[in-house]
Amino acid sequence: MAKNTLYNFIDLYINGKKGLANVIALKPMETRDKKKYFLLQLKLSKAIYFKSNKQVLELVEHHISIYKTEHSYDPALSQYHYTAKLEGPNKTFYTLHVYFNENGQITKAPVLSLIENEKPSPVQITEKKACQFVAQAEAAIRPTIMQLNAAKIECIDQLKRQFEEEDEKATALSTDLKSNAVQHKLVIQKMINLARQLNPLFKHEKYAMSAQMLGELQYSPTPERKKGSLSVQETSREKKPTAHQGRPKITPPIKTSHKAKKDPEQDFSKELQQLRRKFAKLKPEDPGSYAEALCHLFADTNQLSVISIESNPSKTLLGDLAALRLQIQSRGKKLLKQLLVQENYLLANTLYPFHFTLEHGLINNALSTGNANLLHFLIQCGEYDLNTQPIQINQTEYPSAMHYCLSACHTGIDMTACFKTLLEHNASLLVPDNTGIPLAHVILKDLNHPLRETLLASKKLTRDFYFKLVGYLDRHLSDARLSEEEKNVLLIDIDVYHNRAQSLLLADELHDIAAVSSVTNMTKLASFIGSEWTYKLEREPAIISANRRFNEFVLDLSRKRVHGNENRKRRIKQMIEQLLSSFPDHIATLDYEAVIKWRLNLLNNAHKLFLEMDSFITLAPAGSRRKVCQAGQQLLTQCDALFEAATEYTPQNRYSFYFAALNGSIVCPIRDNNETVAESNASLESLTNPS
């Protein structure tokens, strides 16, 4: 069970103190099982409708729920979730839930439920509809979550600056504790308070540990100490390093004879002295050993702190331990900064106990300099929200890191490496630009965009991605004030993306995206006719319709007729693969109109061939052997006609591969007049019987 930093921030700094964008009311709530959460009631500025299962649902109320604790094992108990109340015909009501993690990513599929007798009953929704619901949820919550994250970062940065300032004061005062004891104590107390304020805003507990260490320090100017204890004044002075020490190990408490009286405090003191000696022998000149030793020493002091619960040492010894831990932490922070300046990210990655000291502003530096390695390190080791954390560079604020990438790449800065890094870390390309258009569409629609080839070469353009993109563009179409021409262009783009999603869905179900997907095929086609023609071809209304009809029919055939029959599925995959992988020998010499005619002819006749295949599969299991063979002969005749039509634009037999795949797997044995009916049916077994 993890603490929810967003809940803590609202509880400490927002609740009843500050207004939020798009929020009507902010209410502290509690569930029946005593789980605390904040409910942020959202504005509903206009009517919003959804079509679901031939019904029209109207959004009548929506809010964000932010629970006090998160559960990583339960996606429904993520950092926050969006809830919408929808009204259907005859006063029927539905609830929609969309769940998000701390990075603004969906943790599970949207859940739509029909409310009957105050009980929810889940409703099945299509993948496209689910993406529309996600688009609605993200658009509704984005202004509020962005404002909260920006305010949280500002608050953290301010508290960290104050903590650093007080730390510098404490260091200066510690040079003469005899004279500065009172002021030193006040400064340490301020640092404790600041650490306690910072701790709820991070998932880790490093600031809680810092507060504990600071609280254990002793402030008496002339403390009476046991031999071997360590004063704050002494620990503030660094000793010269001695000969190189190997990997530090924690020495277990000294075992004493059963007859000897055990003194836990003395054992604790000896352990502490050992750690002090190891710390004094650290050798900064060897960064690798130095980093490893600091990490081990910090872990050893933590373990000794746990041991102190049982050994119950004096406050002086606890103060000495706290002082040593603070020194180690200070050294670790300093080394981490040095390694980042030296761009030694591999070694910096090992300093995990000190990663919490990384500042939010470093990500701005990484982006502004195009330093992809630093960016990768910061995302991996720090706490950054890539989708809703604002970026400020050269006094200009950008909604997210992706927004800056797209802006900077047009100014001559090479952002390709940073863009790749952001994609690898799941930064969203579906966040809107200042006009409401998803960034992905901004890149994909511009053939000359500097980041387009990088995006096309990535593995992010999945069926889910395209379905979501369709959902976002559908919403933009209903929200934005567009001219008729702009609407028509956007509708064509939506159809293209939907066809890509359907093609990838079919490829997924046939377990071969690379070979079967028309998206991959269009990339290959571009190598023959160029990107500009391919882009135009995919957007031709007749091609869009033919693509949609073909994808939907074959997908339905695969699910209803071929489901569970691996033989049939393999044949369909082979046929589509061969269909999409072959081009006319003279395609590069065709004019654009001829290319359209060729592609349309291909898709239409391929669709007809699958229609014949469906008819044969329908008859085969139920018909008599004679009827099956007669149907097979008719299918062969029809396929011959379709085959002749499909070869109109090729001097050679460009579709023989396709016809052969269909013919060989279904009806080839029928041509042999000497073959018996039984043998014919045996040859048809791969199609008519489950594998």
N, C-alpha and C positions, 0 to 999 in steps of 0.2 A: 504494500500500500504506500504510494508516493504522495508527497504533499503537492498540491496544485498551486504553483506560483502565481498564476493569474487570479485565482480566488484570493490568495493572501494579499496581493496588491490592491484589489478592489476593497477588501476588508479594511486595510490599513490607510489607504490614501484616497479612495474614490467614494465609498459609501456615505451618502449624505453630505459630501464635501464638494463634489464636482459633477457637472453635467456631462453626458456622453452623446456622441453623434448617433442620431437615428433611434435613441432610446426614450420611450415615454416615461417609464418608471423602472426603478431598480429596487428589488425587494429581497431581503434575506429570508430564506425559506428553510423548511425542514421536512424530510420525508417521514412516512409512518415509522420507518425503522431508524429514525433519528439521524439520518445523514443530512448534513448541512449543505446548502447551496445558495447561489444567488440567481434570481430570475430577472433577466433583462428584457422587459416588454418592448418590442420593436414597433416603430411607426409603420402604418400601412397607407402609403400616400396615394395609391391607385388600385383599382380592381385587378386582380391577377387570377387567371383561369388555367386549368389543366384539363386535357382530355385523357381519360383513363377508362379502358374497357367500354368504349362507346358512351361514356358518361362525361359530363362537364362538371369539374370540381372547382369551386371558388375558394380562394384563400381568405379566411375571415379573421384570423388572428395568428401571430407568430412571436416567438421569443427565443432567447438564448439561455441555456442552463449551464452554470459553472459550479461544479461540486468541489467541496473542500479537499477531498482526497481523490487520487486517481488509482486505477487498477490496471496494470499493464496486461494482465491475463484476461481481462474482460473488455473488449472493444467498446461496449456500451457505456463503460465508466471511464471514458477518456477525458481529456482536459475540458472540453465543452461540447455541447451538442445543440443543434437547431431543431426546434419543434414548431410545426405549423398545424393549425386546425383548418380542415377543408370541409366545405358543405357541398353535398351532392343533391340529386333530385329527391323530392319528397322528404326534405329535412333529415336526410341521412348525413352522418358526420364521419369524417376520417381524421386520423392523426398521421403526420409524417415526421419521422425522426432521421436526422443526418448527423453522424458522429465524427468529431475531429480530434486529432492529437495536438501536441504543443507546437508542431510545425505546420499546422493548418492543413494536414493531409487527412483524407477519409480513412477511418479505421475499419469500417464495414459497409456493406451495401445499404442504401437507404431503406428504411422500413416504413411501409404504408399499411395502416391498420384501419379496418372498419369498426366503429364503436357501436356495439349492440349491448343493451342492458348494462351500460357503463363498463363493459369489458372489451378489450381490443382483440380483433380477429385479423391476423395477417392476410394481406391481399397480394397476389402475384402481380408483378409489374415487369414490363419488358426492359431490356437493357437500355434502349433509347429513352424510355420514360424515366428510368432511374437516373440517367445522366441529366435530364431536364430538372429533376428534383435537386440534384447536387448543384446545378448551376443556380437555381433559385436560392438555395441555402447559402452558398458562398457569396452571392451578390447581396443578400440581405444582411449577412453578418460582417462583411468585409470592412465597412466604414467604422463600425464599433470596435472590432478586434484590432484594427490598425491603430486607432486612437489609443486603446489600452496599452498595446505593445510599445508604441512610441513614448507614452507617458511613463511606462515602467522602465524603459531604457534610460530615459532622462533622469528618473529618480535614482536608479542604480548608479549612473555616472556621477551624480551629485554626491551621493553617500560615499562612493569610493574616493572621490577627490577629498572629501572631508576627512576620511579615514587616513589617507596618505599624508595630509597636512598634519594631523595629530601625531601620526607615527614619526614624522620628521621632528616635531617638537619634543616628543618623548626621547628620541635618540640624542638630541642636543642636551636635554636636561639630565640624562643619565650619566653624562661625563662628570657630574658633581652632585651625586645624590644626597650628600650630607647637607648641602646648602639648598638643593632644589626638591627635597622630598615631598613637600606639600603640593607644589605645582605639578610634579611628576605624577603624583597620585591622581590629581584632577584630570590630567591629560589621559592617563590610562583608563580612567572611568569613562571619559568621553569615547575612547576607542572601543570599549566594551559595549557601550550603548549603540554605537554605529554598527558594530559587527552583528549585534542582535537585530538591528533593523534590516541589515542586508541579508541575513540568513533565510528569512521566509521567501525571499525573491529568487532563490536558487534551489535547484533540486538536490544539490550536494549539501553536506553539513560542515563544510570547511570554515565558514564564518562562525558557526556555533562553537567549533573547536578553538578558533582564535579567541572568542570571548571567554571561553573556559581557561585558556592558557593565560590570558591577560589578568583574569580574576585571581589566579593563583600566585601572581607576583607579590613580593614583599616590598613595602615602601619605607620601612623604618631606616633612618639614616645611619644608625649604629646597631644593626641587628645582632642578637646573640645567636651565633650559629654553631652547629656541631662541626667537628673537624671534617673537612672534605666537602662542605656545602658550597654552593655557588651563588654569589650575590649578583644582583642586576648589574652593578657597576663593573664587576669582573667579567661578566659574560658579554658586556658590550664591547670589550676590547678583543680584537682578533689576534690570535697568536700566529707566529710565523710557521708555515707548514714544514714538516720534517720529511724524512724519507717516505717513499711511496708505501702506502698501506694496501694490502689486498682487499678483496671484497669483504665488507664488514659483516660480522655475524653477531647475533645476540647471544651473549653468554648466559646460560641458564643459571638460576640462583645456586649458590654454593651449597652442596649437600653437607649437612653436619651429622655428626654421630648422634645416635638416639639418646645418648647420655648427655650430649651438650644441649644447652638451652638455645632454642631457635629464636633469633632476633630478626623479624621480618623487616623492620626499619633499617637495620644495618645492611641486610641484603639489598634492599632498595637503594641505599646510599652507594654501595659498591657497584651496582649496575649503572647507576647514574654517573659515577666517576669514570667507568669504562667508556661510556658514550661520550663523555666530555673529552677524554683522551683521543678517541677516534676523530672527533670533530676537529680537535686541534691539529691533527696530523693530515687533514684533508689537503690535497694538492691540486689547486685550481689550474695549474699549467697543463694538466692532462684532462681535457674536458670529458672524455668518455668515462674514465674512472671516477672523476669528480661528480658527474651527474648520477652515476650508479650509487656512489657512496651517500650522496645527499638523500636519495630516495630511500635507501635502506635505513639510514639514520633516522629519517622522519618516521618511517614505519616502526622502528625500534622504540622511539620515544612514545609513540601511540600505544605500543604494547606495554611499555612500562607504566603508562598512565592507567591502563586497565588493571595492572598488577597492584597499583596503589590503592585500589578499592579494598583489597584484602589486607595489604600490609599496613595501611593507615599511617603513612609517614607524617612527619611534622609539616607545618605550613611552610617552614623555611625550605625544606627539601622539595615540596611541591612547587614553590616559587622558583627554585633553581631549575627544576625540570621544565617549567613553563618558559623560562628565559632561554633555555637551550633550544626548545622547539621553535620559538620565535626567531632565533638566530638562524636555524636551519632553513626555516621558511623564507627568511629574508635573502639568504644566499641562493636558494632555489629560484626565487623570483628574479633575482639579478642575473643568474646564469641563463634563465629562460629568455630574457630580453636580449642578452648577448647572442645567443644561438639564433634567434630570429633575425637579428641584424646581419649575422654571418650567413643566413639562409641555410643553416644546418638543421633542417626540419626533421630529419631522421632521429637525431639525438634529442632534439626538443620534444619529440613525441614521447620519449621515455620519461620525461619529467612530469608524469601524470599527477603527482601530489600537488603540483604548483600550477596546474592549468587553470585553476579557478581564478588566478590573478590576471588572466588575459582580459584586456579591455575591449569593449564593444567597438571602439573607434578603429581598431586594427583592421577590421574587415573593410572599412572605407579606404584605408591605405592600400590594401591588397588589390582592390578593384581599380582604384585610380591609377595605379602603376601597372595594371595588367599582370600582376604576379599570381599566376594560377597555383603555384606550389604553396605559397603562403595562404591563399584562399582555401585550398584543400585542408591544410593543417588547422586553420581556425575553425572551419565547419566541423571537422572531425573531433577536435579537442575542446571546443568552447560550447556555449549555449547560445545559439543564434536561430532566429526564426527567419528562414530565407524568403518566405512568401508575404509576411506582413510587417517585417522590421524595416523601417525607413532607413535609407542610406543618404548621408549628407556629404557631398564632395564639392569643393570650390564654392561653398555657400549656397549650393543648390540641393534641394531635397528631392529624392526619388522614392517612390512607394516601396520599391524592393530592389534587390541586387540585379534581378533580371531586367528591370526597367532601365537601370544604369547601363547594363551591357548593350541593350539595343540603342540607347541614346549615344553612347561613346563610340560605337563601331562606325557611326556615320561621320565622326569627326577625325577620322584617320588613325584612331587607336586600334590596334589589333586585339580584339576581345575574344578571339576564337578559343583560346586555351581556357580563359575564365568561364566562357559560355559552356564549354564541355564539362568543366568541373562542376558548375551549378547543375547541369543536367544529371551528372553522376550522383549528386546528392539530392536528387528529386525536387529541385526548385521548380515551381509550377510555371508553365508557359501559358496557362489558361487565365492568369490574372489579367485584368483589362488595362488598356492604355488610357490616355486621358479622354478618348472619345467613347470608351466602353467596349472596344474591339479586343478580343483576346490576343495576347502577344504572339501566340503561335500562328494565328491567321495573318498578322502583320508580316511575319517572316515568309510564310508559305505562298502568299499571293504576289510577292515581289520576286520576280525571277532573278533580279540582280542584287538581292539582299546579301550583305556580307556573311550572314550566319545561316543562310538557307541550305547550302551544301552540307554544313556541319550537322544541322538538324535532320536532314534527309538521311545522312549516314549513321545517325544514332539509332538506338533501339527503343526510343521513346514513342515512336509513331505506331502504337499498338491499336487494336480495335477499340479498347476502352478509351484511349486518347481521342480517337476520332469521334466516338459516340459522345464523349463529353464536350468536344469542340462544337459538335452539332447543337448540343443543349445550350451552350453559352451563346452561340450565334442566333439560335431561335429566340432566346430571351432578349438579346440586343435588338433583334428585328421588331419585337413587340414594344420595347422600351424607348428606342431612339426615334427621333424625328428625321426620317429619311425621305429623299425624293423617290419618285417611282423608279427612276433609273437605278438609283442606289439599292432599292429594295430588290429589283430584278437581278442585279449582279450578285447580291448577297444570297438570294434564294438559289441561284445556280451553284455558288460555292457550298452552300449547305447540302445540296443534292450530291455534289462531288464527294464531300467528306463522308456522307452517309453511305455512298457506294463503296468507298474505301473501307469503311467500318464493316460493311456486310461481306465484302470480299475477304477481309482478314478473319472475320468470324467463321466463314466457310473453310478457310485455310486452317484455322485452329482446330476445327472439328475433324478435318481430314489429316491433321497432325503433320502438316508440311507447309509452313508459311512461305518459305523461300521459293518453292517450286509452283505452288498453286495460287498464290496471291496475285491479283491483277495489279496491285500497287507495285510489286517487284517487276511485273511485266512492263508497266508503263515506264519504269526507269530504263529497262533494256531497250524499249522502243525509242526512247529519247536519243539513244546512241546512234540510231539510224536516221531519224528525221529531225533531231534537234529538240531542245527543251521548249522552245517557243511554240512549235507546232504541237508537241505532246500536251502542253498546257492547254492550248486552244481545243485540241481534239477531245480531251477529257471533259470539257465544258460544253461541247455541242449537245443541244437538247435531245437529238435523236440518239446519240451515243449514251447519254445519261439514262434515257428510258430503256435502251437495250441492255445496258449494264445492270440496271436495277432488276429488270425482268429475269435475266439470266441468273444473277446471284440468288434472288429470292426463290426461284424455282428449284435450282440445284440444292440449295440449303434445305428446302422442304423435302426434296427427294431423299437427301442424305439422312434426314432425321426420321422420316416416316417409313421409307422403303428399305433403307440400307442400315438403319440403326441395329447394331449388334452383329451385323454380317461383315466381317473384316474383308472377305473376298470382294464383295460388291464395293465396299468403301475404297479398297485398293484400286479397283478398276476405274472408279470415278476419278480418283486422284490422278491416276495415270493419264486418263483422257484429258482432264483439264490442264495438266502439266504440259502435255504434248501440244495441246491446242494453243496455249499461251506462249510456248517457247519457240515457235516457228514463225518466220516472217517471209513474205515473198522475196525471191532473189533480187528483184528489181525495185524493191520498195524505196530505195534512196532516190530513184529517178522519177517516182510518181509525184504529181502535183498534189496540193493540199486536198482538193475536192476528191481526187481518186483515193487518197489515204482514208478519208472519211467513209467513202463507199466501201472500200475493202474492209475496214474495221466493223462497220455496221453489218455487212454481209456475213462476216465471221460470227459475230455475236448472235444474230438472228437465226442462222442455220444451226449453230451449236445448241441454241435453245430448243429448236425443233427436234434435233437428234435426241436430246434428253427427254423430250416429251414422248417420243417413240419408245425410248427405253422404259419410261414409267408405265406406258400402256402394256408393254410386254410383261413387266414385273407384276402388274396387276392381274393379268390373265394367267400367268404360268402356274401359280400354286393351286388355282381353283379349276382350271380347265382340264379337259381330257388330253391325252397325249397327242391325238390327232389334231385337236384344236390348237394345242401349243405349237406344233410344227407348222400348221397353217398360218398362225399368227406370226411365227418367226419368219416365214417366207414373205408375208406381207410387209413385215418390218424391214426386211432386206431390200425389197423393191422400193419402199419409201426412202430408205437410207440412200439408195443409189441416186434417186432424184435429188435429194438434198445435197448429196455429195457433188453432183454435177453443178448445182447452183452455187455451192460454196467455192468452187474452183474458178469462178468467172475471171478473177483478176490475177490468176497465176498461170504462166505458160506451162509450168510443170505441175505435177500433182502435189501441191503444198499441203493438202488435207488428207492425204492417204494415211498418214500416221494416225489421225483422229478416227477416220473411218475404220482402219484396221483394228484399233483398240476396241471400238464398239462391236465391229463385226466378229473379231476373234473371240471376244468374251461372251457373246450372246448367240449369234446366228450362223457363224461360219460353218458348223457341221451340217446345216440344213442344205447347203449347196450340193453335198454328195448324195446323188440319187440312190446309190447302192447302200447307203447307211440305213439301218433299221430305225424304227421309231424309238425303240428302247435306247439305242446308242445315241440317238439325237438328244433324248432327255438326259442321258448321262452327261453329255457334253454341256448341257445347259445348267448342270448342277451348281456350278460356281455362282450363277445368278439367282436361281430359284430356291436354293437351300441355304440355311445358315451355315457359317463356317464352324 
